[in-house]
Amino acid sequence: MRIAVGADHAGYALKERIAARLRKAGHDIVDCGCHSEESVDYPEFGAAVGRAVAGGECERGILVCGTGIGIGMAANKVPGIRAASVHDRFTAEMSRRHNDANVLCLGARVMDAKHAEEVAEFWLGLPFDGGRHERRVGKINALD
Ligand code: RB5
């Protein structure tokens, strides 16, 4: 799968770990930055990943900031993006099965790095359940 990844300075190290793990698993990674722990503004990277996914360059996106909140807020401003800030396997699973999330947002300051890597790989393999959730996701999309 072609996946856009992005992070701010707080999420940089975890973004690198996740990208390395996903490359090893055979995914094609498009790195939208940032590229160091020098302080940057998370909305730029949320928007870059959002545009890569909404524009069709990538099938999914993965974002990391300190909490996973701000960078996801920025990504959700891009029409077509359903970015979900998750904390564990359960919220990751629901974000795919019920919400058809196309961008995963993780908090490097709230999750153990190893756990976050596992959650990211797990999320990529999960389907959207469709059915009654189609109507609800359609109503989200209609807000764009
Ligand atoms: C940066 O210090 C921090 O505010 C950012 O990484 C993120 O947590 C924002 O939501």
Residues whose N, C-alpha, C, O or C-beta is under 5 A from the ligand:
A	BS01	RB5	D8 A10 C65 G66 T67 G68 I69 G70 I71
